[in-house]
Amino acid sequence: MGNAPCCAGEETKAEVVSLVVTDENVPAKQETPPAIFEPLQEEKKADGDGLIGEWATSKGQYSISRDASGQLIFLETSTPPLVLTGVLSDRGEWWEAEIRDTANNNALFGWLRAKTEGAGIRTSFRKQATSKWDPEGLWATRQMGK
């Protein structure tokens, strides 16, 4: 006995029962109950980890990082003094953020969305919430060593 975990060394078997449902007017149908044990799945990266890094587009550079609470933070600094930042939220295929300019009294700058695409990131921007997203967006490549 000692400190061995319960059932250590014992083989566990689960029985799967098939049911046949019959009715005079309905053809026989077999139903299989849901699996009792789920197979172990590989540990998955935290959502959005593929977006983290330093990125460059034809228009400039930006970074995406995690803050202490685990949120994904977009940050782009450029001239004239612009410090664009936003918290990215998972919206399915895309991660989206309301972008504010912290160098200009936290003024609303627009909305950004980003998704991983191959070895890079595709971003799309819109100035107003009611505007359509830029259909092409910008392709960003990871900046090595950053």
C-alpha positions in Angstrom: 0.0 0.0 0.0 2.3 2.8 1.2 2.0 6.0 -0.8 1.1 4.4 -4.1 -1.8 6.2 -5.9 -5.2 4.5 -6.0 -5.5 2.0 -8.7 -1.7 2.0 -9.4 -0.8 -1.0 -11.5 -4.4 -2.0 -12.1 -5.8 -2.1 -15.6 -9.0 0.0 -16.0 -11.6 -1.0 -18.6 -14.6 0.9 -19.7 -17.6 -0.9 -21.3 -19.3 0.8 -24.3 -22.9 -0.2 -24.8 -24.6 0.1 -28.1 -28.4 0.6 -28.1 -30.7 -0.3 -30.8 -33.8 1.8 -31.0 -36.7 0.3 -32.9 -40.2 1.6 -33.9 -42.5 0.1 -36.5 -42.3 3.3 -38.5 -38.7 4.2 -38.0 -35.7 2.1 -39.2 -33.4 0.7 -36.6 -30.8 3.2 -35.4 -27.7 2.5 -33.3 -26.6 5.1 -30.7 -23.3 5.1 -29.0 -23.0 6.8 -25.7 -20.4 9.5 -25.3 -16.9 8.4 -24.4 -16.4 7.9 -20.7 -12.7 8.9 -20.8 -11.4 11.7 -22.9 -8.0 11.1 -24.4 -5.2 13.3 -23.1 -4.6 16.2 -25.4 -1.2 18.0 -25.9 -0.7 21.0 -23.8 -1.8 23.9 -25.9 -0.1 27.3 -26.1 -1.9 30.1 -24.4 -4.3 31.8 -26.8 -2.6 34.6 -28.7 1.0 33.5 -28.0 1.7 33.5 -31.8 1.1 37.3 -31.8 3.7 38.1 -29.2 6.9 39.8 -30.5 8.3 42.7 -32.4 6.8 43.2 -35.8 7.5 45.3 -38.9 5.2 46.4 -41.8 5.7 48.7 -44.7 4.3 51.5 -42.5 6.4 51.0 -39.3 7.1 48.8 -36.3 5.1 47.7 -33.3 5.1 45.1 -30.5 2.6 42.8 -28.9 3.3 41.5 -25.4 1.6 40.2 -22.3 1.1 42.4 -19.3 1.3 41.0 -15.7 -2.4 40.0 -15.8 -1.9 38.0 -19.1 -3.6 40.5 -21.4 -2.2 41.0 -24.9 -1.0 44.6 -25.4 -0.4 46.3 -28.7 2.1 49.1 -28.7 3.4 51.3 -31.5 5.5 54.4 -31.0 6.1 56.8 -33.9 6.5 60.4 -34.8 5.0 63.0 -34.4 4.8 61.9 -30.8 2.3 59.0 -31.1 2.1 56.2 -28.6 -0.6 53.9 -29.8 -1.8 51.2 -27.5 -4.6 48.8 -26.9 -5.6 45.5 -25.3 -6.3 42.8 -27.8 -9.3 40.6 -27.2 -10.0 37.2 -28.9 -12.9 37.6 -31.4 -12.6 34.2 -33.1 -10.4 34.4 -36.2 -9.1 37.9 -35.2 -7.8 39.6 -32.1 -9.2 43.1 -31.8 -8.3 46.3 -29.9 -9.5 49.8 -29.5 -6.4 51.9 -30.1 -5.7 55.0 -28.0 -2.9 57.5 -28.3 -1.4 57.9 -24.8 0.9 60.7 -26.0 -2.2 62.8 -26.8 -4.4 62.6 -23.7 -5.4 59.0 -24.5 -7.3 60.2 -27.6 -9.2 57.5 -29.5 -7.1 56.6 -32.6 -9.2 53.8 -34.1 -9.5 50.0 -34.1 -7.0 47.3 -35.0 -7.4 43.6 -35.5 -4.6 41.1 -35.9 -4.2 37.4 -36.7 -1.3 35.0 -37.3 -0.8 34.1 -40.9 2.0 31.8 -41.8 5.2 33.0 -40.2 3.8 36.6 -39.8 0.8 38.6 -38.7 -1.9 40.2 -40.8 -3.4 43.4 -39.3 -6.3 45.5 -40.4 -7.3 48.9 -39.2 -10.4 51.2 -39.2 -10.6 54.7 -38.0 -14.3 54.5 -36.8 -16.2 51.7 -35.2 -18.9 51.9 -38.0 -16.3 51.8 -40.8 -15.5 48.6 -42.6 -12.2 46.9 -41.9 -9.4 47.4 -44.4 -9.9 44.3 -46.6 -6.2 43.8 -47.3 -4.5 45.2 -44.2 -0.8 45.0 -43.7 1.5 42.0 -43.5 4.0 42.1 -40.6 7.2 40.1 -40.3 8.8 39.2 -37.0 11.9 41.2 -36.1 14.6 38.6 -35.1 16.4 39.2 -31.9 13.7 41.5 -30.5 
